[in-house]
C-alpha cells in the first residue's frame, strides 16, 4: 500500500506534468528518452518508474536485450554514440559527487559532439525531471505493476 497518492495532487504536480509533455514533444528521439528514463530510474532504485518506463519502451519498440543490459551499457555495442553520450550525461547529473558538484569538461564535450545546445538543454531537463519523479515515487511508495503503456500521456 502506498504512503500517499501523488496522482491526487495534480495541481501541485502540474509543473512536472507540463515539463514531461514538453520533453515528450522535443526533438530528442523517443528511444533515447526511454533509455535515459530507464537508466536514471535504475540508478535511483525507483521500482514504479522502472515498471512504467520499461513498459512504455517495449510498447515503443525497444528490445528486451537493450533494456536488460542497460546497467552495463558501456560494455556492449548495442547503443549508438548519441545514446552513449546521453547515458553518460544522465549518469553524471544523477550521481553528482558530494564534494565536486561539476560535470567533467570531457563529458560535456562528448555530449556537445552529439547534441546541439537546445537538445542538450532538453536532455538535461529530462534527467532533472525523471530524478524528480523518482524521488516523488520513492517517497510515495505507490503499488508497482499496474501501469499500462501510455496510461499517463
C-alpha positions in Angstrom: 0.0 0.0 0.0 1.3 3.4 -0.9 2.1 6.1 1.6 0.3 8.8 -0.4 -1.3 9.1 -3.8 0.7 11.7 -5.7 -1.7 11.5 -8.6 -4.5 13.0 -6.4 -2.4 16.2 -6.3 -2.5 17.2 -9.9 -2.2 21.0 -9.2 1.0 20.5 -7.2 2.5 18.3 -9.8 1.3 20.3 -12.8 4.8 21.8 -13.5 6.3 18.4 -13.7 3.5 17.1 -16.0 3.9 20.2 -18.2 7.7 19.6 -18.4 7.1 15.9 -19.2 4.8 16.9 -22.1 7.2 19.5 -23.4 10.1 17.0 -23.4 7.9 14.3 -25.0 7.4 16.7 -27.9 11.1 17.7 -28.0 13.5 16.7 -30.8 15.1 14.0 -28.6 14.3 10.6 -30.1 11.8 8.5 -28.2 14.2 5.5 -27.9 16.9 7.8 -26.4 14.4 9.3 -24.0 13.2 5.9 -22.9 16.8 4.7 -22.3 17.6 7.8 -20.2 14.4 7.5 -18.2 15.2 3.8 -17.5 18.8 4.4 -16.6 18.2 7.2 -14.2 15.4 5.2 -12.6 17.8 2.2 -12.2 20.4 4.4 -10.5 17.8 5.8 -8.1 16.1 2.4 -7.5 12.6 3.6 -8.4 10.6 0.5 -9.0 7.4 2.3 -10.0 9.3 4.4 -12.7 11.2 1.3 -13.9 7.9 -0.6 -14.3 6.4 2.4 -16.2 9.3 3.2 -18.4 10.2 -0.4 -19.3 6.6 -1.0 -20.4 6.5 2.3 -22.4 9.9 1.5 -24.0 8.8 -2.0 -25.1 5.5 -0.7 -26.4 7.5 1.8 -28.5 9.6 -1.0 -30.0 12.6 -1.1 -27.7 14.2 -4.6 -27.5 14.4 -6.7 -24.3 18.1 -7.2 -24.9 18.9 -3.4 -24.8 16.7 -3.0 -21.7 18.3 -5.9 -19.9 21.9 -4.8 -20.4 21.3 -1.1 -19.9 23.1 -1.1 -16.5 26.2 -2.3 -18.4 25.8 -0.1 -21.5 29.5 0.8 -21.6 30.4 -2.9 -22.1 28.3 -3.5 -25.2 27.9 -2.3 -28.7 24.0 -2.2 -28.5 23.8 1.6 -28.2 24.7 4.4 -30.6 27.3 7.0 -29.9 24.5 9.5 -29.3 22.8 7.2 -26.9 26.1 6.6 -25.1 26.6 10.3 -24.7 23.1 10.7 -23.4 23.5 7.9 -20.9 26.9 9.2 -19.7 25.4 12.7 -19.3 22.4 11.3 -17.4 24.5 9.2 -15.0 26.8 12.2 -14.3 23.9 14.5 -13.5 22.1 11.9 -11.4 25.2 10.9 -9.4 26.9 14.2 -8.8 29.8 13.7 -6.4 29.2 15.2 -3.0 32.3 17.4 -3.0 32.8 18.3 -6.6 29.4 19.4 -8.0 30.5 19.6 -11.6 30.3 17.5 -14.7 33.8 16.9 -16.2 34.6 19.0 -19.3 35.4 15.9 -21.3 31.9 14.6 -20.7 30.4 17.9 -21.7 32.5 17.8 -24.9 31.3 14.3 -25.6 27.7 15.4 -25.2 28.1 18.5 -27.3 29.5 16.4 -30.1 26.2 14.5 -30.2 23.7 17.2 -29.2 23.1 20.8 -30.3 22.6 23.3 -27.5 18.8 23.0 -27.4 19.0 19.2 -27.4 21.5 19.3 -24.5 19.2 21.6 -22.5 16.3 19.2 -23.2 18.4 16.2 -22.2 19.4 18.0 -19.0 15.8 18.8 -18.3 14.8 15.2 -19.0 17.4 14.0 -16.4 16.2 16.6 -13.9 12.6 15.7 -14.5 13.0 11.9 -14.0 15.1 12.4 -10.9 12.2 14.5 -9.5 9.6 11.8 -10.4 11.9 9.1 -9.0 12.0 10.9 -5.7 8.3 11.5 -5.6 7.5 7.9 -6.2 10.2 6.6 -3.8 8.6 8.8 -1.1 5.0 7.9 -2.0 5.7 4.2 -2.5 2.8 3.5 -4.9 1.9 0.0 -5.8 4.1 -1.3 -8.6 2.9 -3.3 -11.5 -0.5 -1.9 -12.6 0.9 0.6 -15.1 -0.2 0.2 -18.7 1.8 1.7 -21.6 0.7 5.3 -22.3 -1.5 5.4 -19.2 -0.2 8.9 -18.1 0.1 10.5 -21.5 
